[in-house]
Amino acid sequence: MHALSELMQLPHAPASDVKKLGWRGMMRTLQREGAVVVTNHNTPEAVILSTEAYTALQRSAQQGAAKTEAELDALRQRFDARLSALQADDAAERLRAVLGGPATLGGKLKVAPRGG
């Protein structure tokens, strides 16, 4: 719903204006306003953008996707590094030692209430 409210803040032109003013008229409005939402019965149906604005949106989307992919790749590498410890020859022995020994609580003692 947030995207719709942002869309409603842009300049509007009813679809009938597209027919009435023609493409040149819409391009003049576009140059003046930067973007135009075309509506039909007050419902947004399309947004007309300049090629520069469209290119900037595409570039921004690609940069966001590249950043997300880089973050996911870093997360995968950290996960794989931690998981690789299970592939070591002594992994089973180390796991038994950890599970067989007392729990370390980092200096904090947790006590369950009596009877529960």
Summary of the structure (lengths in Angstrom):
residues: 116
radius of gyration: 29.7
end to end distance: 47.5
largest distance: 82.2
contacts: 223
relative contact order: 0.07
helix: 63%
strand: 14%
